[in-house]
Amino acid sequence: MQHNQTIDNAVAAVTFEDESVPGRDGKPIRVRVYRSGAVSRSAPLVLHLHGGSFVAGSLDNGRVVSMLLSQAGAVVASVDYPLAPRHPFPQALELAFDVLTFIARGQAKWAGR
């Protein structure tokens, strides 16, 4: 499912889009990608994990931090990681590493380079 939304404010318009990347178990991992209209060709690519100590929270909880990073010129990939106790530590970090590896290999696509 693709979800696009634009958030306008006085600093810069930020858009985000939900995408999926393959995980090590073959299941898709949802990643919300934030971009600003001010993104340059040399934009840093940031992997963001929302707060919640790996037991609570969601992509929406990480929205403000992701938007601020994007407004500063970064492309932000915020990971929808699985929560404990159903998914005990270190499953969330392993999944985040899968996302990091995937986006690093396709950095040009993700960061617009």
Buried (B, 14 or more C-beta within 10 A) or exposed (E): EEEEEEBEEEEBBBBBEBBBBEBEEEEEBBBBBBBBEBBEEEBEBBBBBBEBEBEEBBBEBBBEBBBBBBBBBBBBBBBBBBBBEEBEEEBBEBBBBBBBEBBEEEEEEBBBE
